[in-house]
Amino acid sequence: EGEGEGEGEGDGEGEGDGARDSSPTSPRAFRTLAVLANNNLLTSIDALPSVLGRLLWDARSLAILDLSFNQISRIPEAMSELPGLEMLRLHSNCLVTADDVRHLQPLKKLLRLTLMNNPLDATREYRLHMIAHLPTLKMFDNVVITQSERHKVEGFNRRFAKRGSPQH
């Protein structure tokens, strides 16, 4: 009891946190740096960058995207349309193909990524593979990337290059 005393007196309409204007002047009325879409049973995020582009004032400046605990099975190329991403949480999904991480390479501001608890985390040299392909990362699967790991990645890259694998 006593909640809201002295403020917001009236019939109760219009109560809330004021985060949204009830009559936006633009179809892109939402200004935010973070979108939390975790625990939603999403199976695909192919159209997500396009949808965010229509909903947000500036989707290209989105810094945090939490898509954890869904049923996402692949990382689409369209993720490169979100160049402001600094943190991407994709853990506890259904990601199988480590090669999909290449779609995150254009995200030069990406510093933190989580992919654990996906089928792909059982692949050989999983952590080194991810660190090697996303050199901007500072933290992977909620663990800081050490200088020692960076040195191991250099060795990983040399072994990978010796196999004559094509570069993307």
C-alpha positions as CSV (number, residue, x, y, z in Angstrom):
1,E,0.0,0.0,0.0
2,G,1.0,3.6,-0.4
3,E,2.4,2.9,-3.8
4,G,2.2,5.8,-6.2
5,E,1.1,8.3,-3.5
6,G,1.3,11.9,-4.6
7,E,1.8,11.0,-8.3
8,G,-0.4,9.9,-11.1
9,E,-3.7,10.7,-9.4
10,G,-6.6,10.1,-11.7
11,D,-8.6,7.4,-13.3
12,G,-5.7,5.0,-13.8
13,E,-5.5,5.4,-17.6
14,G,-2.1,6.3,-19.0
15,E,-0.2,4.6,-16.1
16,G,3.0,3.0,-16.9
17,D,6.7,3.7,-17.3
18,G,6.4,6.2,-20.2
19,A,8.7,4.2,-22.4
20,R,6.4,4.4,-25.4
21,D,4.4,7.4,-26.8
22,S,0.8,6.4,-27.3
23,S,0.7,8.2,-30.6
24,P,4.2,7.9,-32.2
25,T,4.9,10.4,-34.9
26,S,7.0,7.9,-36.8
27,P,6.5,4.2,-37.5
28,R,10.0,3.8,-36.0
29,A,9.2,5.2,-32.6
30,F,11.3,3.0,-30.4
31,R,14.7,4.2,-29.4
32,T,16.8,1.5,-27.6
33,L,20.3,0.1,-27.5
34,A,19.1,-3.4,-26.4
35,V,16.5,-5.9,-27.5
36,L,15.8,-8.9,-25.3
37,A,14.0,-11.6,-27.3
38,N,15.1,-14.5,-25.1
39,N,12.8,-17.4,-24.1
40,N,10.4,-16.9,-27.0
41,L,10.5,-20.2,-28.9
42,L,11.9,-18.4,-32.0
43,T,13.0,-20.9,-34.6
44,S,14.4,-18.5,-37.2
45,I,15.9,-15.0,-37.1
46,D,16.3,-14.6,-40.9
47,A,13.9,-11.6,-41.0
48,L,14.9,-10.2,-37.6
49,P,17.3,-7.4,-38.9
50,S,14.6,-6.3,-41.3
51,V,11.9,-6.3,-38.6
52,L,14.1,-4.4,-36.2
53,G,14.8,-1.9,-39.0
54,R,11.1,-1.2,-39.2
55,L,10.5,-1.0,-35.4
56,L,13.5,0.8,-34.1
57,W,14.5,4.4,-34.7
58,D,18.0,3.2,-35.6
59,A,18.5,-0.6,-35.7
60,R,22.0,-0.2,-37.0
61,S,22.9,1.3,-33.5
62,L,21.5,-1.7,-31.6
63,A,24.3,-2.7,-29.2
64,I,22.8,-5.7,-27.3
65,L,20.7,-8.5,-28.7
66,D,19.6,-11.4,-26.5
67,L,18.2,-14.3,-28.4
68,S,19.1,-17.0,-25.9
69,F,16.8,-19.9,-24.9
70,N,15.0,-20.1,-28.2
71,Q,15.0,-22.8,-30.9
72,I,17.2,-20.9,-33.5
73,S,19.0,-23.3,-35.8
74,R,21.1,-21.0,-37.9
75,I,22.7,-17.5,-37.9
76,P,21.6,-15.7,-41.1
77,E,23.7,-13.5,-43.3
78,A,21.3,-10.7,-42.6
79,M,22.8,-10.3,-39.1
80,S,25.5,-8.2,-40.8
81,E,22.8,-5.5,-41.1
82,L,23.2,-4.8,-37.4
83,P,26.7,-3.3,-37.4
84,G,26.4,-1.7,-33.9
85,L,26.1,-5.0,-32.1
86,E,28.5,-5.3,-29.2
87,M,26.9,-8.2,-27.4
88,L,25.0,-11.1,-29.0
89,R,23.6,-13.8,-26.8
90,L,22.7,-16.9,-28.8
91,H,23.3,-19.6,-26.1
92,S,20.8,-22.4,-25.5
93,N,19.4,-22.6,-29.0
94,C,19.7,-25.3,-31.7
95,L,22.7,-24.0,-33.6
96,V,24.5,-26.9,-35.3
97,T,26.8,-25.4,-37.9
98,A,29.9,-23.5,-36.6
99,D,30.4,-22.2,-40.1
100,D,27.4,-19.9,-39.6
101,V,29.6,-17.7,-37.4
102,R,31.0,-16.2,-40.7
103,H,27.9,-14.1,-40.9
104,L,29.0,-12.3,-37.8
105,Q,32.4,-11.4,-39.2
106,P,31.2,-8.0,-40.6
107,L,30.2,-7.0,-37.0
108,K,33.4,-5.2,-36.2
109,K,32.0,-3.9,-32.8
110,L,31.1,-7.3,-31.6
111,L,32.9,-7.8,-28.3
112,R,30.8,-10.4,-26.4
113,L,29.2,-13.5,-27.9
114,T,27.6,-16.5,-26.2
115,L,27.0,-19.8,-28.1
116,M,27.3,-22.4,-25.4
117,N,24.6,-25.0,-24.9
118,N,24.1,-25.4,-28.6
119,P,24.9,-28.6,-30.5
120,L,27.8,-26.8,-32.2
121,D,29.7,-26.4,-28.9
122,A,30.6,-30.1,-29.0
123,T,32.6,-29.6,-32.2
124,R,36.3,-30.1,-32.1
125,E,38.3,-26.9,-31.1
126,Y,35.0,-25.0,-30.8
127,R,36.3,-22.2,-28.7
128,L,39.4,-21.6,-30.8
129,H,37.4,-21.8,-34.0
130,M,35.1,-19.1,-32.8
131,I,37.8,-16.8,-31.5
132,A,39.8,-17.3,-34.7
133,H,36.9,-16.2,-36.9
134,L,35.8,-13.4,-34.7
135,P,39.0,-11.5,-33.7
136,T,37.1,-8.5,-32.2
137,L,35.7,-10.6,-29.4
138,K,36.9,-9.9,-25.9
139,M,34.6,-12.3,-24.2
140,F,33.2,-15.6,-25.5
141,D,30.7,-17.8,-23.7
142,N,30.9,-15.4,-20.7
143,V,34.7,-16.1,-20.3
144,V,37.3,-13.4,-21.1
145,I,39.5,-14.4,-24.0
146,T,43.1,-14.6,-22.7
147,Q,46.4,-13.7,-24.4
148,S,47.3,-17.4,-24.2
149,E,44.2,-18.2,-26.2
150,R,45.1,-15.6,-28.8
151,H,48.5,-17.3,-29.2
152,K,46.7,-20.7,-29.6
153,V,44.5,-19.1,-32.3
154,E,47.6,-18.0,-34.2
155,G,48.7,-21.7,-34.2
156,F,45.2,-22.8,-35.1
157,N,45.2,-20.4,-38.1
158,R,48.6,-21.6,-39.3
159,R,47.4,-25.3,-39.2
160,F,44.1,-24.3,-40.9
161,A,46.1,-22.4,-43.6
162,K,48.4,-25.4,-44.2
163,R,45.4,-27.5,-45.0
164,G,44.7,-25.2,-48.0
165,S,41.2,-24.3,-46.8
166,P,39.6,-21.6,-48.9
167,Q,39.2,-18.2,-47.3
168,H,35.8,-16.6,-47.3
